[in-house]
Amino acid sequence: MTVQTDFQGRPVDLRKVRRRAIVTDHALLRHIERVLRIPVEEIRAAMLTDNVLLAMALKAPSVRAHDHQIVFAHDNPFVIVTVLTPSMRVRRPRRRKARWQALQEER
């Protein structure tokens, strides 16, 4: 049933509410921790293996870990930004030539 009544007896269309509803990442994380009781800090610690720490120290863009790839922020190699499955690719922003270099090549 998509139409409910509020406390004053007015109809509320839940489909419209669902379209506007947002769950923030923070709320999702707290739900995982507190309701599902999944130990997020333990998962975070498990991600920081010696190989991952070594790759961070070497300022690598990413590192292969078991059957997945851990990708670091391009401006801060000490921040993990995502984890990719084997079927996914690491997409790096294309490096463009500076405008002054492009102008010099045209001359």
N, C-alpha and C positions, 0 to 999 in steps of 0.2 A: 504494500500500500504506500503510495508516494505522497498522499495528502493526509496530514495529521492536523489536530487542532491544538492551539496554544492554550495557555491558562485562562484566557478570556473567551475561549470558544471560537476564535477566528481560525480559518483554515491556513495551513502552512504547507506550501508545495516543497517537499524535500528534494525534488530533482533540481530546483533552482538553487537551493541551499548547497547541494552537493557540488554544483558547477562552480560556486564561489569559494568553497571550503579549501583551506590550505593547511598542510601540516609542515611545520618548519623542520629543518634538519635537527635542531636542538631537541624539539619535542620527540622526534622519531628516536633519537639516541637515548633519551631518558626512558622512553617506552621499552626499548630493547633492554636497557639496564634494569629498570625497576619492575616492570610488569612481566616481561619474558624471562627476567633474571639471567641474562647472558652477560658474563663478566667482560665488559668492554675493555677495561684496563689490562686484563690478562691477554686479550687479543692484541691490543696495541703493543704490549711487551713482546709477545710472540712474533710480531712482524719485524721487530728490530733485532734480527739475527746478526751474527758477526759479519756475514757476507754483505748484508745490507749496510751495516755501519762502515765497512771498508769502502763500499761503493760511494757512500756519502763523503767519506774522507777524501776519496779520489775525485770528487765532484763529477761523478758519472751522471749522465742524464736519466739512466734507468738501470735496473739490475734484474736478472732472471733469478727467481726463487722457486724451487720445486717446479710446479706446473703452471706458474703464473709469473707475471712481470710487474715489478714495482717501479713506478715512475716518480721522479723527483721534480720539484718546481724548477723551472729553468733559471730563475733569478735567485734561488736559495736551495742548494743541494741538500740541506738538512731537513727539508720538508717533503713528506710523502704526499703527493696530490691525488694519486689514483692507483688502482691495482687492475691489471688487465689479464684476461684469460688467454690461452694460447691462440684462439681464433681472432683476437683483436690485435691491432697494430699500434705502435707508438707513433703518434702524429706530432711532428715537430713543426713549429712555425717556420715558414720559409724565410731565409735571410735575404733581405733585399739590399741592393747596393745603395749606398748613400746617394742622395740627390746630386751632390756635387761630383761624385764619381761618374754617374750616368751622363751628366752634362759634359764632362771631360772626354768621355768616349765618343760623344756625338761630334766633337770638334775635329 
